[in-house]
Amino acid sequence: MVMSDKTAAMSGQLRADLVIVGGGIMGLWAALKAERRGIDTILIDGDGVASGASGGLLGALMAHMPDRWNEKKQLQFEGLLSLEAEIALLEDETGHSAGYHRCGRLIPLPKPHLRPIAERHSGEAATNWNQEGRAFDWTVLDESAFADWPSRSFSKAGVVFDRLAGRVSPRALTTAIRARLERSGRVRFLVGSAVQSINAGARQVKLADGTIIGYGDLLVAAGVGSFPLLEAIGPAPRKPLGRGVKGQAALLKLDLPADLPLLYLDGLYVVPHEGGLVAIGSTSENTFEDPFSTDAQLDVLIAGARELAPALQGAEVVERWAGLRPKAVDRDPMVGPHPDHPHVHALTGGFKVSFGIAHLLAAAALDSIGGQALSLPHGFALAHHVSVAARRTDDKEFTEIP
């Protein structure tokens, strides 16, 4: 439900045990997990729920390579595995489709030297992607079973079929979570006025319209907007806690078979969705003039997708999208309590992996708020990122994630 009682707010009476700043995929999962734990919650978003990067188009759910297994890859695997049941429950509760499907991924192998590398990954997937009674193949084939998907000119050395990958509609998923939350008496939405500042000592946030909101614990999940809010409550860092990386994507109209896997090649994604739509993305731009406009870089991306998937030739472009994805200073997501203010917590910086693991990060953040140790890799902790930003003297860690 939408909070509209400004009288209580202006008199200083508006308060919740948990206040979440940001209504993107991170904040929404946190609000849903909090609601299921019975926590009185206010969710604040100045621009509107899922109005930022979480309202994008792509929705690809892809794992890291199955080689050199580590705790971060394990976490992502667990996220991609458990998301299936999380979404099924959400769809059952709301009647809304999230557009989820474990469709798999095809990766063309354009050059011969890539074939033995892919075959090695096949053996590594047989071990690392075989857990909890579920096993997912990374199969190297001579050619795709789907005609011209991808074009054979890109798969002269074969093609990989990764059966762990999937897709979800970002907008449908965020709509479903919001629909579930709006039925609750524990979660109140404050939309239309952004958080301007945090008074960590008084446990209050101030909105741009002057409203003061008190909190027991504060969870900052405002995407790119999280970084300046968190920087302002501690010693001035040498480098920002994070920055926005611009992404551009497009949506094409084309009826394709329902069982088509998504395509991936060198940063280019082609993701078939329900309703005869295909998403194409995405750029990763560290420098730009306008974060929300599309340009010739997207045209190049669309042209590349049409070459990779000839079925897209002639398909109408029905939407062009641009936005900023939050990238933390030390690249991994940023979660957990602030080292100087234990009642202020972060849940941001997911960059390209947010939709696959946001539900796990939200649960870990709430566990930490409840007094448990943060059950995530050390590099995810907000305290770690604060430490990195305090000593950083160059921009090396802001290069693109491989």
VENSUL-V369658 format. One record per residue. N is the residue number from 1. RES is the residue in one letter. OMEGA is omega in whole degrees, -180 to 180 (999 if undefined). Layout:
n;res;omega
N;RES;OMEGA
N;RES;OMEGA
This chain:
n;res;omega
1;M;-177
2;V;179
3;M;-180
4;S;-177
5;D;-177
6;K;180
7;T;179
8;A;-179
9;A;-175
10;M;179
11;S;177
12;G;-176
13;Q;-177
14;L;-175
15;R;174
16;A;176
17;D;179
18;L;172
19;V;179
20;I;178
21;V;179
22;G;-179
23;G;172
24;G;-175
25;I;179
26;M;-179
27;G;179
28;L;177
29;W;179
30;A;179
31;A;180
32;L;178
33;K;179
34;A;179
35;E;-179
36;R;176
37;R;178
38;G;-177
39;I;175
40;D;-167
41;T;167
42;I;176
43;L;-176
44;I;172
45;D;-176
46;G;-175
47;D;-177
48;G;-177
49;V;178
50;A;-179
51;S;-180
52;G;-177
53;A;180
54;S;176
55;G;-178
56;G;-169
57;L;-160
58;L;177
59;G;177
60;A;179
61;L;-173
62;M;178
63;A;168
64;H;177
65;M;-176
66;P;-180
67;D;176
68;R;-173
69;W;178
70;N;-175
71;E;178
72;K;177
73;K;177
74;Q;179
75;L;-179
76;Q;177
77;F;180
78;E;178
79;G;180
80;L;179
81;L;-175
82;S;-179
83;L;-180
84;E;-180
85;A;179
86;E;-178
87;I;178
88;A;178
89;L;-179
90;L;179
91;E;178
92;D;-178
93;E;-171
94;T;-173
95;G;179
96;H;172
97;S;175
98;A;-180
99;G;-176
100;Y;174
101;H;174
102;R;-171
103;C;-174
104;G;-176
105;R;173
106;L;179
107;I;179
108;P;178
109;L;-174
110;P;-173
111;K;-174
112;P;-176
113;H;180
114;L;-176
115;R;-180
116;P;176
117;I;179
118;A;180
119;E;175
120;R;178
121;H;179
122;S;178
123;G;180
124;E;177
125;A;179
126;A;178
127;T;-170
128;N;179
129;W;179
130;N;-175
131;Q;174
132;E;179
133;G;179
134;R;179
135;A;-178
136;F;-175
137;D;167
138;W;-169
139;T;177
140;V;-177
141;L;176
142;D;178
143;E;180
144;S;175
145;A;-178
146;F;-172
147;A;177
148;D;179
149;W;4
150;P;176
151;S;-178
152;R;178
153;S;178
154;F;-173
155;S;-178
156;K;178
157;A;179
158;G;-178
159;V;176
160;V;171
161;F;179
162;D;-174
163;R;175
164;L;-173
165;A;177
166;G;178
167;R;177
168;V;175
169;S;-179
170;P;-177
171;R;180
172;A;-180
173;L;-180
174;T;176
175;T;180
176;A;179
177;I;180
178;R;179
179;A;178
180;R;-179
181;L;-177
182;E;176
183;R;-172
184;S;173
185;G;-175
186;R;-177
187;V;177
188;R;178
189;F;169
190;L;-174
191;V;174
192;G;177
193;S;-173
194;A;173
195;V;-179
196;Q;-178
197;S;177
198;I;171
199;N;-173
200;A;180
201;G;-179
202;A;-176
203;R;180
204;Q;168
205;V;177
206;K;179
207;L;-179
208;A;179
209;D;179
210;G;179
211;T;176
212;I;-180
213;I;178
214;G;-179
215;Y;167
216;G;172
217;D;-179
218;L;179
219;L;-176
220;V;-176
221;A;-172
222;A;179
223;G;-179
224;V;179
225;G;179
226;S;-170
227;F;179
228;P;178
229;L;-179
230;L;178
231;E;-172
232;A;-177
233;I;178
234;G;176
235;P;-178
236;A;180
237;P;176
238;R;177
239;K;177
240;P;177
241;L;179
242;G;180
243;R;176
244;G;173
245;V;-177
246;K;173
247;G;174
248;Q;-179
249;A;-180
250;A;177
251;L;-180
252;L;177
253;K;-180
254;L;177
255;D;180
256;L;176
257;P;-174
258;A;-175
259;D;-177
260;L;172
261;P;172
262;L;179
263;L;177
264;Y;176
265;L;173
266;D;177
267;G;177
268;L;179
269;Y;171
270;V;-169
271;V;175
272;P;179
273;H;176
274;E;175
275;G;178
276;G;-179
277;L;178
278;V;178
279;A;179
280;I;179
281;G;-16
282;S;175
283;T;172
284;S;-171
285;E;177
286;N;176
287;T;-177
288;F;178
289;E;-178
290;D;-176
291;P;-171
292;F;177
293;S;176
294;T;-175
295;D;-175
296;A;178
297;Q;177
298;L;177
299;D;178
300;V;179
301;L;179
302;I;179
303;A;178
304;G;179
305;A;179
306;R;176
307;E;-179
308;L;-178
309;A;-176
310;P;178
311;A;-179
312;L;178
313;Q;178
314;G;179
315;A;-178
316;E;172
317;V;-176
318;V;176
319;E;170
320;R;-172
321;W;172
322;A;179
323;G;-177
324;L;176
325;R;-175
326;P;179
327;K;-177
328;A;-173
329;V;179
330;D;166
331;R;180
332;D;173
333;P;-175
334;M;-172
335;V;170
336;G;-173
337;P;174
338;H;-176
339;P;-179
340;D;-175
341;H;-171
342;P;178
343;H;173
344;V;-173
345;H;179
346;A;172
347;L;-172
348;T;174
349;G;-177
350;G;178
351;F;-176
352;K;-172
353;V;-170
354;S;-173
355;F;-180
356;G;-174
357;I;-177
358;A;-179
359;H;178
360;L;179
361;L;179
362;A;179
363;A;179
364;A;178
365;A;180
366;L;174
367;D;180
368;S;176
369;I;179
370;G;175
371;G;179
372;Q;174
373;A;-179
374;L;-174
375;S;-180
376;L;175
377;P;-176
378;H;-177
379;G;179
380;F;-171
381;A;175
382;L;-180
383;A;178
384;H;180
385;H;177
386;V;179
387;S;179
388;V;-179
389;A;-179
390;A;-177
391;R;-175
392;R;178
393;T;178
394;D;-175
395;D;-171
396;K;-174
397;E;177
398;F;172
399;T;-174
400;E;176
401;I;-180
402;P;999
